[in-house]
Amino acid sequence: MQVRIEKGRKMNKTAKIAIVAALVAAVGIIVVLKQKKSPSLVAPVAPQSDALPRLVDLGAGKCIPCKMMAPILEELKKEYVGSLRVDVLDIEKNPQFAEEYKVQIIPTQIFFDASGAERFRHEGFMSKEDILAKWKEFGVDLAGSGLQSPAFERLTAAQTDNRPRDQICYMCDGDINAKTLVMVRTDKGPVRLCSPHCYFIMYSCLTEDKTDFEGKVSVTDWATGEPVPVADAVYVYAMDGQTGRPTTKAFADKEKAAAAGGSLIGWSILQDNELAIRCGFCDRAVYPQDAAKVKAAGLQTWGCCSHCALGVAARTGSDIEVYEKDRLSGEQIVVKTMNGQIASLEPATAVAWFGQRRKPDDTWGSAGCFHQGFFVTAENLEKWVEQNPLETGRLISISQALANKMKLSPQQIQKACKIGECVPK
């Protein structure tokens, strides 16, 4: 929320300072300052002794969006030393700056070129990426300066995937265990999945009529290896003691299922369990142990991957908080958004992996939710890529990952991650 500064004519200096101190502390409350005439939107030319582009941020210590700007401004100071001058001015401590720079709302960012002429001003929170993009628009490209990590990408897999096609799961690209194979019959051939869970992920992504869909599906009898219609099987439902993820085994015979240990359930209960928790962006079935936690509008939901977690901001129009784990180390990463932009990032070094694959028309598209992730550092990301030789894609900022979601239209959001037709690869 921004803080508006309005003019007043009859207040003495002491009263003005008192009001500024009191009201800036309450975000969103009007702060009254004396002005002799209507303020111009153009600030006076700033003297430039170092002949550098200059960014001036005017805010106050207790203003919430100003607090969110603080780490961004500190990063810019450190990363672009010698290329960009960054001045942070507190109008609570120094009220005269509000009049000097003709500020009406805090925070305000003012862009001065190397000659000291104002080129642009912005009111409210502004992300680091938007600040850098604005400088680039003015011909000041800071991307190659400072301490930023170099871009990283791998567009060709480090090794050839020599697995037989019928042993690769249609959904997650993982290996198929013959004892947990799920088969879906389609007009274009059978679709093979590594587990009942991947089946329910696929099922939740379908847009076709699902009436009697289970009639097309068979599971594998854990005891005999033979196919069994999904609705006829008995399922042993248990929890993995190390991961906390559910495990499911299908049996044609109830007695053999009982001997396997775990809870015995039927198809309808299994379906209810598997579809109970869904991604807040694309509506895919998820296990919380695999998903990013998302807080939006006072409610908690999940993101089936880190990028879909950010997409909750686009789908709901709300500011969100994302709690995701580094895919290499398991360290927690916390992302908070404001007005569709990154408001804070912990740790500040966190980056995103945008898994991509080359399409038949030689363009690049998303490799899917199973191939996305956040990492606390670029170094962790690169190590993970080395450990996963089949992965292709590129490092992007988490701000860019959010921007990719925010630019989607409502129609695109509704279609996100939907299969539409269940066909083999």
N, C-alpha and C positions, 0 to 999 in steps of 0.2 A: 504494500500500500504506500502511496506517495504522500508527502506532507506538503500542503499548499501554503504559500506565503502571500498574504494580501497586504495592500497598502492602507495606512491610516494617517490622519492628519493632525490629531489633537493630543497625541501622547508624548510625554516628556521622555527623555533618554532613559532614565532609571526604570520607568514603567515598561518601556519597550524591552529592555534586556530581561526583566523579570518574566514577562510573558513568553519571550522566546525560550528561556530556560525551562519554564513550566510546561509549555504546550508542545514543544518538540519531543519531549519525553513521552507523550501520549501519541502514538502513531495515528495519523489520520486527522488530528485536530488542527485547526487553522492557527497559523502563527502570524501575528500582525506586526508589520514594520512600517515606520513612517517613510513615505515617499513624497517628494515635492511635485512630481508629475508622473504620468503613466510610464511604467518601465518599458524600455526598448528591449527587444529580444537579442540585440547585438551588444556584447560586452566590449569594453575598451580593449584596444590592441595590447596584448601582453608583451612586455619587453623580453627579448630572447638573447641572452648573453651567450648561450651555448649553441645557438643555431640548430636546435633539434625540434622536431614535432613535439607538441606538448598536449597532454591530457590533464584537464583540471576537473576534479570531482568535488562537488560541494554537497555536504551532508551534515549529519549530527550524530553524535555517539549513541544516542538512545533510539534512533529511528531504525526500524526493523530492516527495510530494504537497504539502508546505508550499511548496516552490519553485514548484510549479505554481500555487499560490494567490497567490503574491506579485504578479504583474502584474494579476490580477483585483482584488486589494485596493487596489493603487495607482490603478487606473482608478476604482474607487468613491470613493476619497478625492478625486480631482480632479473627477469629474463631478458629485458630489453635495455639494460644499462648501456649507455653510450649511443643508443639508437632512438630512445623515446624518453622524454621527461614526464614524470607522473607526479602531480601535486594533489594532495588530499587536504581540503580545507573544511574546517568544522565551523559552521555558522552559529552553533550554540556557544562556543567559546569565543568566537569572533564575529558578532552579528554584522559588522560593517561589510563583510564579504558578500552578504546577500544583496546589498544595495550596489556594491562595486561591480558585481558580475550580473546584475539585473536578474536575479534568481527568483522564480515564483514557486517552484516545487522542488522538494528535495527527495532523493538525491538528483542532482543534475550533473551531467558530464558535458564538458565543453572541449571541442577539438580545435587546437590552434596549429597552423602550419609553422614551418621553420622561421618564417618571417614575422610571426606573432599575430597573423590575421586569423580571426575566427572563421572556421569552415563549417562547423556543425555543432548543434547541441541536442542533447537527449534528456528527457525527464523520466525518472523512475529507474528501476533496476535494469542493468544492461549486462549481458553475458560477456565473457572474455572473447568468445568467438565472434560475437557481433561487433565488439570494439575493434578487433583485428580486421574484420571484413570492412568496416567503415574506413579504417586507415588505408586499406588496399584500394578502396573506391577512389580515394584522393590521390592515388599514385604512390602511397607510402607502404611498401610491402615489407612487413617485418618478419615474414615467415622464415627467412633465412638467417635471422640474427638472434642473438640472445642464447639462452640455454635450453631451448626446446629440443626434445628428442627427435631424431630424424625419423621420417616416415618408414614404416616397415610393411612389406607385403610379400606374399608368396602366391603367385598365380598359376604355378605348375606344381602338382603334387611331388613330394620328394621321392615317392616310389609308385610303381604301377600297382593298381588293385587287381590282383590275380585271382581273387576269390570267385568261385562259380556264382553266377547271377542268382541261382535259386537258393543260395546259402546266405544271401544278404537281405536283411529286413527292409521291407518297402518303406517303413516310416523312419526308423532311426539309423539305418545303414549299418547296424551292428550285425554280428554273426548270429545265425539262427541255430539254436539248440534243437535237435530233432525231437526231443521229448516235450518241448513247449511250443512247437510250431502251430500257428493258426493259419488256416487257409480260407480265402474268400474267393468264391467263384464269380467271374464276370464274363461278359460277352467277348472281352478281349483277352481272356486268359486268366489264370489263377494269380491272385495276389498273396504273397507269402509274408508272414509277420513273425517276429521272434517270440512274442508272448501275448497273452490276453491283454496286458496293459497297452501294448502298441496297437492292438486291435481297437481298443476303446479310444485311443488318441485319434486313430483314423476315422472311426465311427463319428466322433464328435466334430470332425472337420467336413463331413459330407453335407452337400446341399441337396442331394437327391431325396426322393421320397423313401423314408426308412421303414415303411410298413412291411412287416414280415421279413426285414432284411436278414435277420439271423438265420433264415432258411438257406442262405447262401454260404453260411460259415460253418467250418468244422474246426475242432480242437484236436490235439493229439493225446491219446490215452497214455498217461505217464507209465503205466505198467506194461503195455503191449506195443506201443508205438503206432497203433492203428488210429485212423481218423474217427471222430465221434461228433455227431451234430451238437452244436454248442448248447442247445436247450435241453439235451438229454444227459449231458455229463454231470457228474458230481465234482465239486471243486473243494480242494483243501486250501484254506486261506490262513496264512500265518504271517509273522513279521520276522524279517531278517534282524538278528540281534546286533549286528554291527552297523548297518545302514539305517535301520528303522523303516525300510521300505517294505510294503506288502509283497508276499510271494504267493503265487497261485499255481497249483498243479491240478490237472484235469484227469478224471478217471471215469471209465465206463461202468465200473463195478463199485458199489457203495462200500462193500466190506473191505476191498483193497484200499479204498480212499481212507476209511477209518483207521486202518493199520499204518497209514503214512504219517499220522499225527497232525494236529492243527484243527481248525474249525471247519466242519463240513457245511457247505452252503450250496444252494441251487443257482441257476443262471440268473434269475431275476434279482436276487440279492446281490450277486456279484456285480451285475450291471449297475444297480443303485450305488454300491460302494465306489465303483470306478468312475462314475459320472458325477459324484457328489461335489467334487472340487474342480473348478474350471478356471482357466486363464481369464483375467479381467479385461484383456484386450481382444484375444482371438477366440475365446470360449473353448479352447481345447481342454480335454481332460488332463489333469496333472496330479502328481503326488507332491505334497508340500516339501518332502525331502529333496526333490529335484528342482523346485521352483524358487523364484525370487519373491520375497514378501513385499507387498505394496500397500501403503496406507493412502487412501483417497477419500476426501470429504468425510472424515471421521470414521470410515469403514476400512476393514482389512480385506484385501483380495490377494491374488497371486499372479505372477507372470510366468508363463511356461518357459520363457527364456529371458535373459536380461533385456533384450531389445523390446520384446513384447511387454515387459514390465514398464518400460518407459512409455510404451504406447497407451497405457491406461490414462496418461495425461491427455492424450489426443482424443481418446474415446469418451472420456467423462467431462473434459473441459475443466478439470480440477487441478489444483496444485497437489503434487503427490510426494511421497517419500518411498524410495526403493531400497530394500536391504538385500543385497546379493553377495555371493561368495566368490572369491577368486577361484577360477577353475583349476589352477595349479596348486595353490597353497591352502585354500579354504579360508583365507583371511576375509573379514567382512568389509564390504564397500557400501557406503551410504550415500545416496543421491537424493537431493531435495530440489524440487522445481518451483518456479514462480512465474506465472503468466507464460507458460510454455517454454521457459528457458531454465538453464541450470542455475539454481540459487546457491547451492553449496555442494561440495564434493569431498568426501572423506574416504581415503586420503586424497589429497589434491593431485597426486601423481597417477591416479587410476585412469585406465584407458579401456577401450572396447575393441573386441575382435569382431569384424564384420565378415563372417564366412560367406564366400561367394563361389559360384560355379559358372563356367562358360556354357552358354546355351547353344543349341544347334545353329542358331542364326549368327553365332560368333559374338553375341553381346553377353554381358555379365548380369547374373541375377542372384538373389539370396540363395544360400545353400540350405536354408531352413533353420528352424528353431534349435535343432540339435547341434548346430554348428556355430552358435553365437556365444559370446561370453564377455565378462568383465575381468580385469586383472588389476592388481594394486599398482603395478609398474609395467612399463613397456618390456623390461627385462623378463618378468614373469611370463608375459604373453609370448615372447620369442622362445622361451624354454618350452612352454606348452606346445607351441607349433612344432618344435623340433621333436617332441615326444609323440606327436600325432602326424606322421608323414603323409597321410592322405588329405589333410586339411588344406584348403586354399582360401585365400581372402586377403584382407588388409587390416592394419591397425587404423582406427579412427578415434577421434575424441568422443567422450561420452556426450558432450554437447552436440556433436554432429549426429550421433545415434538418435538423440532426442529430436533434433531438427528433422531427421528423416521421417519420423513418425508424425510430427506436428504438421507437416506439409500434406499429409494424406487427406483426401476428401472424405466426407461421410460415407460415400458409396464405396470407396476403396477400403475404408476401415471395416465395413460390413463384410467385405469379401476377403479380408486378411486371413491367410493361412487356411483357406477353404480349398478342399480338393475338387469338389464339383462332380467329379466322376472317378470312381475307383478303378484305376487302370495300372497295369504293370509298367515298370520303367522300360 
